[in-house]
């Protein structure tokens, strides 16, 4: 079937042009790790070569082994009987293949058997795995569990768990949601209590837990008696044991290959991670932001697979003595799909680059002797990452849903049938803009940065890299939109109407996305002429979309706020 890395020109371009030198140099301790750990890079060129080699291995495993098994995995799904979850044998084999490739501890430090790769490169792996089988990414992509233990756990916890995550012996689950508390995590009620010797135990229920049959669980629990908000929550490690009961697995629309479980904790032994009361405020927010990047990559992988399926079908399907990709109604859809796909990838890897820089500067500030400049850089990258991460998840997942929808439409009636992969991509994509926070919640997470203009510095930096007559002309159009964005933000802020602010938040976030992604695409088009047409089409389409949203924001129309119940209840 080829190689899911080398056959993707956009992904290859991204690796070669993503500016990771600063983050990787700090991650590898100025390349002194090479003296202590065999295989650690001696310089950035060596690191980049290693990334490309490992990505090629994952691309081959994804294309030649995981993808051909995906249809059967989807049909068979995970099974549940007598309290035991069983994965399809092909899913088990997929995990063995990835473990044999040495990619089960991608971001973990060398000392724990990990590859010590940046988030950006790991995200490329999750994208390729998702293109092959989206459900497998829900197991492979939970390496964030180990990364969270690495960042916030104590030395004993790291030594106990991380080497076994690196070998693939351990897999993980993130146990946050409860039957009555989904997005409202501050209300979590699962109880953590201590015995006379200070040992921790967990009691309560969790629901919608991806890979809830895992060996190692990170659990958000209420450790402080008498509290009812986020300040009473802590994070714990719990291992698979008889007291941790899988009550059932969900019968889902898609991602059939992974189990989504309801869990019952009956005095489950647990270990406190980090400090009490910081479970949601710091640790889970870090974990969730990592998961949001992973789900963005999952959505992008599904979108890539769906687009290729649509492109292939349209180039082969003949109607009226012509292949249908020659018809304007079809090639306009394909062009829109390609622009959405390329735009989502540009934003995803700009986000991961910022996350990588945030991570290395956070490590220096938290564990080293930082300079004042390094402290400021940590704060800057934290702010930018906090805005880009939800913007990225919103764009990638909504785009994936539209691309999967259009893939079925291009297939016509055959796309609705299980003989083709199109219907599976549509089913798998649908969850991506729901879990790890719906698109509506991503807007809530991003709007603060939009109002406070956290991206303006980065927007100026990207704009300064754009050259060439046509690209500069398009850039000037986007910078004119930026002036209008500032005007719209000021207008909404000046009204001091919280309801109007909330109602217009999605428009403002998507307007910001159009400007920033348009500049990213124009910048990349200056580096690769083949990308220029995609950048131009995205910008021209985006201008129309922006202006429509701008008009709505500036209208000051509050009739929906005043009359929403009359409309809904009619």
N, C-alpha and C positions, 0 to 999 in steps of 0.2 A: 504493500500500500504506500510505500514511500517512507518519509520521515516527517513527523509533525512539527519539527523545528526547521529543518532545512527547506521544506516545501512552503514555508510561510515567510515570504519576503519581508513582510511588515515586521514580523517578530525578529528576524535576523537583523534588519535595519535598526530596530529598537535596541537590541543588545549592543551593537557596534557604536551607536550614537548617543546612548544614555550616559550622561556624565556621572559616572560612579567613582571616579578616581579618588576624590576627597574622602568619601565614606569608606571605601574599601581600604585605603591606606590606614585610616584610624581603626577600622575593624581588625586589621591584621597587625596592629600595634607597630606601625611603620615598618612592616615586613620583617620584624624580629621573630615572628612565630615560626618562620621557616627554619630557624636554628633549633627549635624545640620539637617540632612536629613534622614528620615526613609527609610530603605532599602539600604543605602550606606554601603559598606563592612567595617568590622572591621579589617580585615587583608587580606593578599593575598590569603590565603586558602579560605576565605569566598568569595572573589571576583571571584576566579576560579569556585567555586561551583555555584555562581550566573550566571556566563557566561554559564556554562554547562546547567543549568536549562532553561535559556532563549533560547539558541540554540536548545534545545530539543523541546521547544514550537514552534519555527519557523520551525524546521524540520518536526513537525507533521502537522502544517498548510500547509506547502509546499507540503507534500506528500498526505495528505488526502483531501485537498480542492483545492489548486491552480492547481496542476498537472492534476487532472481529468477534469478540466475546460479548459485546455490549447488548446485542439484541436478545440473546438467551438470558443474560443476567436480568434484563428488564422484564422478560416474560415470567421468569421463575421467582424473582424477588427474594427478599429475606423471609425466613420462616420462623414461626413461634409455636412452641408446644411444651407443656409442662414446665413453664417458667424459663425455658431456654431459647435463646435466639440463635438461629443457624443461618449463616450466609451461604449463598450459592457457591459450589466448589470453584467456579470460574472467578468469583470475586476473591476467594481465598488465594487462588493461584496468582491473580493480579497483584495482590499485596506481597506475595512471595517474590514475584518478579521485580517489583520495585525495591524490596529489601535487598535482593541480590545485586541490584544496580547500585546499592549504597546510598540511597537518597531518602532514607527515613529519618535522618537527623540533619536536614539541610542547613538550618540556621543555628544549630547548636555549636558551641565552641569546640575547637580541636581537642581540648583536654577530655571531653566527654565522648569522643568518637564521632563528633559531628563534622560537617563540611565547612562550617563558619561562613556560609554564603550570605550575602545581603538579601533583604526582603525582596528586592526587585527580581533577582534571579530565581528565587523560590517561587515567586508569583508566576513567572514564565512556565515553570514546571506544572503548577496547578492549572494553568490555562490549557496546556497540552493534554494533561490527564482528563480534564473536563471535556475537551473536544472529543476524546475517545469514549468516555463514559462518565457523565456528570455525577452519577451516584458514587462512583469510586472516589471522586474528589472529596466527598463528605467524610471519608475516612482518612485518606492521604492528607487532606488539607487541615486536619485537626492537629498538625504538628505545632500549632500555636499553643496547645496545652503545654507541651514540653518547653516551649520558648517562655511562657509565662512563669513556669517553675524556675527556669534559668534566671529570669530577671528578678523575681521577688522571693523565691525560696531561699532557705538557709543552706549552708554548705552540705549538711548531712542529707537534706532532701535532694539536692542536686546530684550528689554522689550516688544516692540510692536509685533515682529514677532516670536521669538523663542518659547514661550509657545504654540502658535497655530500650529507651525510645530510639536511640541511634541505630540499634541493630534491628528494630522492628519487633522486638519481643513484646513491648508495650504499645498499646494504642490508647487513645484518649477520648474523653467526652467532656463537654462543657454543660454543667447542670445548673441552669439559671431559671428557666420558666417553670411556673407552677400553674395548677388548674385555674386559679383565680387571678394570677398575676403574670401577664405576658410582657407587654412593654412597660408596665408599671412595676419595674424591678424594686424600687424602694419599699414596696409593700410585701416583699417576700417573707414567708412565715416559717419555712422549714427551720426547725430549732436545732441549735448546737448547744450542748451542755457538757459540763465537766464533772468527773467523779472526784472523790477525795484525793486521789493521787494526781489530779490535774490532767487526766486523759480526756480527750474530746470524743463525743459521740453525736450522731446526727439522727434526727427523727422528723419525718414528714414526707411530702409528696413532691415529685417533679414531673412535668409533662412536656411533650414535644422535644425530647432529648435525642438529638442526632447521635447515632452510634452509642446509645445508652447501655449497650452490652459490653462496653470497653473495659479494659483492665484498670485504667486509672481515670478518676473523675476529679475535675475541679468543681467544687460545689459552693454556691452562694447560700449562706445560712445566717439566721438571726442568732447572734451570740450574746446579745445584751438584753437581759430580761427587762420588760417594761417599755421597750422602744417600739416604734412603729414606722420608722423612716430609715433612710439610707445610713444614718450614723450608727445604727445598731447592727449592721451587717458585716460579716467577715468572710474570708475565703478559706476553704479547706481542701485538702487532698484526701480522697477516699478511694480505696481499692475494691475491686470486685470481690464479693464475699457472700456467704449465705444470708446475711442480714440485709443485703442490698438486693431487693427483689424487682425483677422486671415483671410488671403486672400484665402488660400487653404491648403490642406494637400497633402503630396506626396503619390503616388501610388507605394509602395515599394515591393521589392523582399521578404523581411522577416520582423520580429518583427512587425507583423500586429496589435498587441493589443495596441500599443501606437501610438499616432499621431505625425508625423513629419511635422512641420508647416512652412509656409511662413507668416511673420508678417509685418504689416505696422504700423509705429508709427506716429500718427498725433497729435503732441503736447501732448504727454503722460506725465502726472505729474510724477516726479521722485525725488529720494533722493540720494545725493552723498554719496558713501561709502568711508570712509577713506579720503585720501588726493587726490587732483587733480593731474593728470599726472602719477599717480601710478597704473592706472587701469590694464594695460597689464603687465608692468614690474614686479609688485609684486602680485597683487590680483588675476588676471586671471591666471597667471602661477601657483599660489597655487591651484586655483580651478581646473585647467586642470590636474594637477598632481594627485589630488584626484580622478578626473573622470577617469584618466588612470588606476588607481588601481581598481576602480569599474568595468571598462570594462574588465580588466584582470579577475576579478572574474566572470563576466558574461560569458566570453568565457570559463572559466573553468567549470562553471555549465553546459553549453551546451555540452562540451566535456564529462563530467561525464555521462550525460543522454544518449549521443550518444554511448559511449563505452558500457554502460550497455545494451542498445538495441542490439548492435552488438553481445555482449557476449551471451545474452539470445537466440537470433535467431540462432547463430552458434551452440549452444548446443542442439537445438531442431530440426534443419533442417537436414534431412537425405538424403544422396546421396550415391549410390553404397554401400548400407547396412551399412553405418556409418554416425554418425553426422559429419558435416563438420568441427567442431572445432578440429577434430583429424587429419585433413589434414595439412601438413607443410605449404602449401601456405596460409592457413587461420590462423593457430595458430601463424605463424610468424607475420602476420598483427596484430592480437590481442595483442601479446606481445609488439610489437612496440607501439601500441596505449596506452597500460597500462603504459609503460615506459614514454612516452610523457606526459601523464596525471599526473603521480606522480612527474615527474620533474617540470612541470609547477606549481604544488601546492607547492612544496618545495621552489621554487623561489618566488612565490607570497607571502607566509607568512614570508619568510625571509625579503622581501621588506617591508611588513606592520610592522614588528617588528622594523625595522630601522626607518620607518616613525613615529611610535609611540614615539620612543626615540627622534627623531628630534623635534616632536611637543612639548614634555614636556620641553625639554631644550630651545627651542625657546620661550616658554611661560615664563620661568624663566628669560631669558635674556631680553625679551621685557617688562616684567611687574614686575619683582622682583629686588633683589639686588644680582646679580650673582657673583660667585667667578671667578677668572681667569680660573680655570679648567672647570667650567661650560660653559664659553664662548668658550673655545676650543672644548669642546664636541659638542656644538651646530654647530660649523663650520664643524666638522668632520662628524656628522650625516647628515648635509645638503648636503655635497659633495657625500656621499655614497648613500643617497636617490635619489639625482639627477641622478646618474648613474643607480641605480637598477630599478627605476620606468619605464623608457623607455625600458630597457632590459626585464623587466617582461612583459610589455604589448606586446612586440614583440614576446616573447616566448609563452605566454599563447594564444594569438590570432592566431598566425600561427599554433600552435599545435592543437587548436580547429578546425581550418579549415581542417587540414589533417585528424584528427580523424573523423570528420563528413563526409568527403569524403570517407574514408575507411569504415565507417558504411554502406553507400549506396552500396559500392562495395561488401561487405560481404553479404548483403541482395540480391544482384543480381537484377533482374528485379523488384522484389517486392519493393525494396528500392526506386525505382523511382516513385512508386504509393503513392497516398495520403492515402491509407489504413493503411500505416505504418508511424510512427513518424520520420523515418530516413530522409525523404526529408525535413521536417520542420527544423530539427536540422541543416541540410546543409544550408538551406536558412537563418536561423537566425544567424549562425556562420559567414556568409560571411561579414557582416557589421563590425564585431569586429576589424578586422585589417585595417579598413578604418577610422571610426570616432574616435574623440579625437586624431587625428594624425595618419596617415598611418604608416605602419611598416617602410617605408623609412624615415619618419620624426622621428620615434623613434631612428633609427640609428644615425641621425644627433644629436639628444639630448644626446645620450649615448657616442658617440665616443670621446668627449672631456675628459670624465672621464677615458676612456680606455687608451688614450694617456698619460694622467697625472698620471695614476696608482692609482686611488682613492681606488680601491678595495684590494690592496695588503695586507694591514693590516688585513682586515677581512678574506681574503683568508688564511692567516697564522693562524689566530685564529681558524677557522673551521678545518683546517688541523690538528691542535694540539689535537683536540678532537677525532680523529680517531684512533682506536686500533684494534688488532686482525690481525693474519697473512695475511689472504687474503685481508682484507680491507686496510692494510698498503701497501701491494704490489700494489694494484690498486691506492692508494693515490700517491705512488712514480711515477707511470706512469703519473698521472695528474700533479704532480709537475715538471716532465720533460717537459710536455707540457707548463707549465707556463714559464719555461726558454725560450722555443721557442717563446712564446707570447711576452716576453720582447724583444727578438731579432727581431721579426717581427715589433713591434711598433717602435723600434729604426731605422730599415731599412726604413720604410715608412717616418718617420720624417726626416731622413737624406737626402732623395731625394729632399725635398723642392719643391715638385710638387703638388700643390693643387688639380689638376684634378686626379692624381693617389691616393692621400689621400682619396678623396671622393669616387673614384671607389672601393677602397679596404675597406672602412669603414664598410660595412656590414659583410665582412669576419672577420674583427678584432673584432667586437662586438659579433658575434656568436661564435668565438673562445673563447672569454672571458666567454661567457655564458656556454659553454661546461665545462670548467675548474671549474667554481664556482658551478654550479649546480651538477656536478659530486661529488665534495667534500661534498656538503650538503646532497646528497643521501647516500654517504658512512658514514657520521656522523650519520645519522638517522638509517642506517642499524646496526650500533653498539648498538643502543638503542632497536631495535626490529629486531630479527633474520628473521622474515617473510619478511622484506623489503630488505634483503641482495641480493636476486636474481635480483630484479629490479635494484638496484644500480649497480651491476656487469654488467648487460646487457647494461644499459645506458652508463657506462664508456667505455666498449669495443666498442660499436657502436660509441661513441663520439670520440674516438681516431682516428678512420678511417676518420670521418668527419673533425676533426681538421686538420689532416695532409694534406688532400686534399686542404683545404682552405689555410693552411700555404704555401703549394707549390705555390699556385696561387699568394699569397701576395708577396712571395720572388722572384717570377719570374721577376718582374720589367717590365712585358709585357705592353707596352703602345699602342699596335696596335689598340685596341678598341677605345682608346681616339683619335687616329689619323684618324681612318677609319669609325667611327660610322655613319657618314652621308652617306658614300658609301653603307653601309649595309642597313641602314634604307630606303634610297631612291631607292634602286634597284628595 
